[in-house]
Amino acid sequence: MEREKIEWVECPRDAMQGLSWYIPAEVKTHYLNTLLKVGFDVIDFGSFVSPKAIPQLRDTAEVLSGLEVTPSTKLLAIVANARGGETASSFDEITYLGFPFSISETFQQRNTNSSIENALSTVETLQHLCLRRNKELVVYISMAFGNPYGDPWSDEIAVKWTQKIAGLGVKTIALSDTVGLADPAHVGAIFQAVIPALPDVKFGAHLHCTPDNWRKKVNAAWSAGCRRFDTALKGYGGCPMAEDELVGNLASEKLLQFLDENKVTSCIDKDKFGLALAEAASVFTEPLTT
């Protein structure tokens, strides 16, 4: 019997972007090079957005120049508009451009300063750009499992927008629990609706979790057929554009635990994973001020 395969996306970009203090470029570079040795399939390493919006990642190009990229691990950069897409796609080292498309009008305005209608046009522009530049667009369906703003939401709305994005030719779509409020039942239901209906699309789960609900969410996505997961070591991170209180990412060590329990093999070198886990503790500790 063929072994289960998983695509693992480590997200230091998401872990770093909401911090109140600046991590120096050389520290980021060293940490990312440590992650590159672990064996993750993809590393979401930085973003090309306005430094006013995300000052932490204003040094993405500088950090990229110091990375020891290997063919086994691909790099993903987040962009918020066509201008960012043009910049990101100019780097040979970057394989994936990620764009956050929200099905909450409020969050789309907060996150990219545009309407859902304009964001859909941006997806189309970025998809054409990626085809010209030999890149692949990854669209994140933000607020896929609900939103805290009172904007219209249902499983059906989430499925409708996912189908619309797929109709633009996008081949990788990550359903995102942006603020960590997803009910596992909805996670399972939406993945069950879109995975069989769109067999040419690779679906991922970008889950923000708490220590007491991560397993139910992961199991719901996994049971529905999702095999691409975004994580961050120690569960750091969260979207600074969403709410004042950040809800961390699915912890990488928790996903590894889940895979081990279910006898699923992955690309991870566990020794190097342990080294990266130890380094994360220092990278994400706020320095003392005197």
C-alpha positions as CSV (number, residue, x, y, z in Angstrom):
1,M,0.0,0.0,0.0
2,E,1.3,3.5,-0.9
3,R,2.3,5.5,2.0
4,E,0.5,8.7,2.8
5,K,2.3,11.8,1.6
6,I,2.2,15.2,3.2
7,E,3.3,18.6,2.0
8,W,4.7,20.6,5.0
9,V,4.9,24.4,4.9
10,E,6.8,26.0,7.7
11,C,5.8,29.6,8.2
12,P,8.4,31.7,10.0
13,R,7.0,34.8,8.1
14,D,3.7,34.3,9.9
15,A,5.5,33.7,13.2
16,M,7.5,36.9,12.9
17,Q,5.2,39.5,11.3
18,G,3.2,40.5,14.3
19,L,6.0,40.9,16.8
20,S,6.3,44.2,18.5
21,W,10.1,44.2,18.3
22,Y,12.4,43.9,15.3
23,I,14.4,40.7,14.6
24,P,17.6,41.8,12.9
25,A,18.1,40.5,9.3
26,E,21.2,38.5,10.3
27,V,19.2,36.7,13.0
28,K,16.4,36.0,10.5
29,T,18.8,34.7,8.0
30,H,20.5,32.3,10.4
31,Y,17.2,31.0,11.6
32,L,15.9,30.4,8.1
33,N,19.0,28.6,7.1
34,T,18.5,26.4,10.1
35,L,15.0,25.7,8.9
36,L,16.2,25.0,5.4
37,K,18.2,22.0,6.8
38,V,15.2,20.4,8.4
39,G,13.6,19.2,5.2
40,F,10.3,21.1,5.1
41,D,8.8,21.0,1.6
42,V,8.1,24.8,1.6
43,I,9.2,27.7,3.8
44,D,7.0,30.8,3.9
45,F,9.9,33.0,4.6
46,G,9.0,36.6,4.0
47,S,6.8,39.1,2.3
48,F,7.0,41.9,-0.2
49,V,4.4,44.3,1.2
50,S,4.5,47.9,2.4
51,P,7.0,48.3,5.3
52,K,4.5,50.6,6.9
53,A,2.0,47.7,7.1
54,I,4.5,45.0,8.2
55,P,7.7,46.7,9.4
56,Q,9.1,43.4,10.7
57,L,9.6,42.1,7.1
58,R,11.0,45.2,5.5
59,D,14.3,43.3,5.1
60,T,12.9,40.3,3.1
61,A,15.1,40.9,0.0
62,E,18.2,41.3,2.2
63,V,17.4,38.1,4.1
64,L,16.8,36.2,0.9
65,S,20.3,37.1,-0.4
66,G,21.8,35.2,2.5
67,L,19.7,32.0,2.3
68,E,21.3,28.7,1.5
69,V,18.5,27.4,-0.7
70,T,18.3,23.7,-1.7
71,P,16.2,22.1,-4.4
72,S,14.3,20.0,-1.8
73,T,12.8,23.0,0.0
74,K,11.0,25.7,-2.0
75,L,10.5,29.3,-0.9
76,L,7.2,31.2,-0.7
77,A,6.7,34.9,-0.3
78,I,3.5,36.7,0.6
79,V,2.4,39.7,-1.6
80,A,-0.6,42.0,-1.2
81,N,-0.8,43.5,-4.6
82,A,0.5,43.4,-8.2
83,R,3.5,45.6,-7.3
84,G,4.6,43.2,-4.6
85,G,4.1,40.3,-7.1
86,E,6.3,41.9,-9.6
87,T,9.1,42.3,-7.0
88,A,8.8,38.8,-5.6
89,S,8.7,37.1,-9.0
90,S,11.9,38.8,-10.0
91,F,13.8,36.5,-7.6
92,D,14.8,33.1,-9.0
93,E,15.0,31.6,-5.6
94,I,11.3,32.1,-4.9
95,T,8.9,29.4,-6.3
96,Y,5.6,30.4,-4.7
97,L,3.8,33.8,-4.4
98,G,1.1,33.8,-1.7
99,F,-1.9,36.1,-1.8
100,P,-4.4,36.5,1.1
101,F,-7.9,36.6,-0.4
102,S,-10.5,37.2,2.3
103,I,-14.1,36.2,2.1
104,S,-14.8,38.8,4.8
105,E,-15.1,42.3,3.3
106,T,-13.9,43.8,6.6
107,F,-10.8,41.8,6.8
108,Q,-9.9,42.3,3.1
109,Q,-9.9,46.0,3.7
110,R,-7.9,45.6,6.9
111,N,-5.4,43.2,5.4
112,T,-4.8,44.6,1.9
113,N,-6.7,47.9,1.9
114,S,-8.9,46.7,-0.9
115,S,-12.4,45.3,-1.5
116,I,-13.1,41.6,-2.2
117,E,-13.9,42.6,-5.8
118,N,-10.6,44.3,-6.2
119,A,-8.8,41.5,-4.5
120,L,-10.3,39.0,-7.0
121,S,-8.9,41.2,-9.8
122,T,-5.5,41.1,-8.1
123,V,-5.7,37.3,-8.0
124,E,-6.3,37.3,-11.7
125,T,-3.4,39.7,-12.3
126,L,-1.0,37.7,-10.1
127,Q,-2.0,34.4,-11.8
128,H,-1.1,35.8,-15.2
129,L,2.2,37.2,-13.7
130,C,3.1,33.8,-12.2
131,L,2.5,32.0,-15.5
132,R,4.8,34.5,-17.3
133,R,7.5,34.3,-14.7
134,N,7.4,30.5,-14.1
135,K,6.1,30.9,-10.5
136,E,3.1,29.4,-8.8
137,L,0.4,31.3,-7.1
138,V,-0.9,30.1,-3.7
139,V,-4.2,31.8,-2.7
140,Y,-5.1,31.8,1.0
141,I,-8.8,31.9,1.6
142,S,-8.7,34.1,4.7
143,M,-11.6,33.8,7.2
144,A,-12.6,30.6,5.4
145,F,-14.2,29.2,8.6
146,G,-15.9,32.4,9.9
147,N,-15.0,35.9,11.0
148,P,-15.5,38.0,14.1
149,Y,-16.8,41.1,12.3
150,G,-20.3,40.0,11.5
151,D,-19.7,39.8,7.8
152,P,-21.8,37.2,5.9
153,W,-20.3,33.7,6.2
154,S,-21.4,30.1,5.8
155,D,-19.9,26.8,4.5
156,E,-21.6,27.6,1.2
157,I,-20.1,31.0,0.9
158,A,-16.6,29.6,1.6
159,V,-17.1,26.9,-1.0
160,K,-18.4,29.4,-3.6
161,W,-15.4,31.7,-3.3
162,T,-13.0,28.7,-3.3
163,Q,-14.6,27.5,-6.6
164,K,-14.3,31.0,-8.0
165,I,-10.6,31.3,-7.2
166,A,-10.0,27.8,-8.7
167,G,-11.8,29.0,-11.8
168,L,-9.0,31.6,-12.4
169,G,-6.5,28.7,-12.8
170,V,-5.1,28.8,-9.3
171,K,-3.7,25.3,-8.5
172,T,-2.9,25.7,-4.8
173,I,-5.5,27.0,-2.3
174,A,-5.0,27.1,1.4
175,L,-8.2,27.4,3.6
176,S,-7.3,29.7,6.5
177,D,-8.6,29.8,10.0
178,T,-7.3,33.4,10.3
179,V,-8.3,34.2,13.9
180,G,-8.5,30.6,15.3
181,L,-12.3,30.5,15.7
182,A,-13.0,27.6,13.3
183,D,-15.2,24.8,14.5
184,P,-13.7,21.4,13.5
185,A,-17.0,20.4,12.0
186,H,-16.9,23.3,9.6
187,V,-13.2,22.6,8.8
188,G,-14.2,19.0,7.8
189,A,-17.3,20.0,5.9
190,I,-15.6,22.6,3.7
191,F,-12.7,20.4,2.8
192,Q,-15.0,17.6,2.1
193,A,-17.0,19.8,-0.3
194,V,-14.0,21.3,-2.3
195,I,-11.4,18.5,-2.5
196,P,-13.5,16.0,-4.5
197,A,-15.1,18.7,-6.6
198,L,-11.8,20.3,-7.6
199,P,-9.4,17.4,-8.2
200,D,-6.9,19.6,-10.1
201,V,-6.4,21.9,-7.1
202,K,-4.0,21.2,-4.2
203,F,-5.7,22.2,-1.0
204,G,-3.9,23.2,2.2
205,A,-4.9,24.0,5.7
206,H,-3.6,27.2,7.4
207,L,-4.9,26.8,10.9
208,H,-4.5,29.1,13.9
209,C,-5.0,27.0,17.0
210,T,-4.9,26.9,20.8
211,P,-3.3,24.1,22.8
212,D,-6.7,22.6,23.5
213,N,-8.2,22.6,19.9
214,W,-5.3,21.9,17.5
215,R,-5.8,18.2,17.3
216,K,-9.5,18.3,16.4
217,K,-8.9,20.9,13.7
218,V,-6.0,18.9,12.2
219,N,-7.9,15.7,12.3
220,A,-10.9,17.3,10.7
221,A,-8.8,18.5,7.8
222,W,-6.8,15.3,7.5
223,S,-9.9,13.1,7.6
224,A,-11.4,15.2,4.8
225,G,-8.4,14.5,2.6
226,C,-6.2,17.6,3.2
227,R,-2.5,16.8,2.9
228,R,-0.8,20.2,2.9
229,F,-0.4,21.9,6.3
230,D,1.1,25.2,7.4
231,T,2.8,25.3,10.7
232,A,5.2,27.4,12.8
233,L,7.6,26.1,15.4
234,K,6.2,26.5,18.9
235,G,3.0,27.9,17.5
236,Y,4.3,31.4,17.2
237,G,2.5,34.0,15.2
238,G,-0.8,35.2,14.1
239,C,-2.2,37.9,11.8
240,P,-1.6,41.4,13.1
241,M,-4.3,42.7,10.8
242,A,-7.0,40.5,12.3
243,E,-7.5,41.2,16.1
244,D,-5.6,42.7,18.9
245,E,-5.0,39.3,20.5
246,L,-3.0,37.1,18.2
247,V,-4.0,33.4,18.0
248,G,-0.9,31.4,17.2
249,N,-0.2,29.1,14.3
250,L,-0.5,25.3,14.4
251,A,2.7,24.3,16.2
252,S,5.1,22.3,14.0
253,E,5.9,20.0,16.9
254,K,2.1,19.2,17.2
255,L,1.8,18.3,13.6
256,L,4.9,16.1,13.9
257,Q,3.2,14.4,16.9
258,F,0.0,13.9,14.9
259,L,1.9,12.3,12.0
260,D,3.8,10.0,14.3
261,E,0.6,8.9,16.0
262,N,-0.9,8.1,12.7
263,K,2.2,6.5,11.3
264,V,2.6,9.0,8.5
265,T,6.1,9.6,7.2
266,S,7.3,13.1,6.4
267,C,10.3,14.8,4.9
268,I,11.5,16.0,8.3
269,D,15.0,15.3,9.7
270,K,14.0,15.0,13.4
271,D,17.5,15.8,14.7
272,K,17.7,19.0,12.7
273,F,14.0,19.7,13.7
274,G,15.1,19.6,17.3
275,L,17.9,22.1,16.7
276,A,15.5,24.5,14.9
277,L,13.0,24.2,17.8
278,A,15.7,25.2,20.2
279,E,16.8,28.1,18.1
280,A,13.2,29.3,17.8
281,A,13.0,29.8,21.5
282,S,15.8,32.4,21.4
283,V,14.8,34.0,18.1
284,F,11.3,34.7,19.4
285,T,12.2,35.9,22.9
286,E,12.0,39.7,23.2
287,P,15.4,41.1,24.0
288,L,15.8,42.9,27.3
289,T,16.1,46.7,27.2
290,T,18.4,48.6,29.5
